[in-house]
Amino acid sequence: MLNRRTLRIKAMQAIYAYMQAEGSDYLLALDEIEKDFAPDLNSMVVQDRKKLEGQKKIATLLFKEWYETRQFDTEETDKDIIDAVNSAIRFYQTQLKKDFKVYGSQMVQAVEKIYDHYLSILQITDVLVRLIENEEEKKATRFTEKKEPNYKLFLHNQVVLKLLANKSYQQRLIRRNINWGSDTDQIRQWYKNVLKPNETFLAYLTNSEHTYEEDHELVKFIYKDLIFKDETLQKYFEEQDMNWAENKPIVKSLVNKTIKSLEETASDDLPLLDLSPNWEDDKVFFEDLYNQTIQEDATYEAFITGQIKNWDVERVALLDKIILKMALCEMHIFRSIPVKVTINEYIEISKIYSTPKSKQFINGVLDKIAQELTDKGNIRKSGRGLIDNK
């Protein structure tokens, strides 16, 4: 199931995308200044190109000054220059607000898409039932009977029937609008090329009666060994989700646990699994981590710079800086998460996503920062089990 390390990673990816966009917004703002002082080729008045070029250079310098310090020299008296700089600042800030909202929204959608994958993979059983029913209808119209396995037996599989009758399953498909639609052909081809000729499936069809346990084992086998291991289906999900490689284990866990829970004694009211045990709390954590890390970026940047005096901060990899800032944010605003947990989580993330030397660098910086902030009383933890938070 979904855990908070996955949420930290998703937030890190969104923050990285936002910071890349920030650089693009800066360049676009400079383009706005260039447009303001571009000669008007349609004007009947002769353009003073040298003056326009000079104004553009001064406005560019002032905007760059503002970008670095969030203020610029107001002694400049040329109204056109001041207007151009203020216009570029407004443009830059507007673009940043849009990007902040867009990447935050995409981040949540990307996580919730994991749940959609979970539901759509469960729905493969539903699609299979409809495919077999359609086949049986066509068989009834044949003049000659073709000898083949009795696929109708799958329609009476007790676990399949229990899943399809599950009220929670039915309601969530409707609420999230899950439907294979035109992509049903993907399942049709998989059914024809993978499931139909499978020896385990064929052996199941040779017996007209099955125990609940036998039905259960077949469904578990279909999901575990045929659906999640089929290269064609996996390629399809990769095309639907660029993060499928890292999302797949979560989806697989949710599906397998759901199928396993469909015991003979399970009622039709058995609740389907949620994305995580406490998704509402996790979602708040997720969104706050993204929002606060970006909003307090300047504060965290200054703090990190002060902690690595013997290291050129410009040489620190962007991803390492993001990891450090997220860890600082987590230490500050999430009072129930022990400092040691935060440090260990971001060290593990750096092992997977950053440079080979990042682990030692991040470990050293976070240990130093945590100790200093704790000593100053800037980190205060509360909650059960948090007596010692150093």
C-alpha angles and dihedrals in degrees: 000000000000114000133186094257088064089049091050089052093049090049090048091053091049092048090049090052090048092051091049088051090049089062090050091049089053091054091046090053089053088051088055090056091049090052091050091058100036113121113260102238092191095053119112088211118086109252120230096224095181091054092047091049091050092049090049092052093049092046090049092051092048092049091049089050090052091047091055099040105016089240137070139200106285093189088088107112101189103109093201091056094047091047092049093050093047090047091051090049092051091047092050094047092047091051091048092052090051092048092047090054095041097050092043090052093045089050093057092042090052090056094044088049086067088064091049089054089051092053095043092052091050087050091061086084089057091050091049091053091052092047092052092045090053091049091052091051090053091048090057090061095053120109092211125041117238115215110234140129118297099254090175087080089075089060088063095049103134095215092051090050091048092052095047091048093050108119095207090053093050094047095049093049088055096043094050094037094235113178132144090214112161090000089071086100088072090061092040091057092044090050092049099042103031114019101036096055094039112123095218091051092046091049089053090054093054091073119067094203130046137182119239089252091056091049090049093050092051094052091046089050093050093053100038101039106023109030102036093039099045110110095207094054091044090052089051091054091047089056090050095046125028088201095051093118091063095033096050097078090054093048091045091051093050093048096046093047091049094050091046090052092058093093121164091258094050113116127228087249093062104136116241116238120271123228089261134355090261104020096162091055092042091051091054090049090048096049095041091051091053096042099045096043090056097039093050094040095120092050093050092043091055092046093050091047090054092051097052101047093150092052128071102244090206089064093057110107112253091236091053090052091050091050091050092048093049090050091050090049092050093049091051106043108025103072096178096057113087115234092236090056091051093049094047092048094054093044089055091048091050090054090059103036110024138056124302092254095045094090094064093040095050092042092053096045095045093047090052094045094046092051093049095046092046092050090051092048093242091125114060120172126192136178141072113325094013101107091116112041102157 
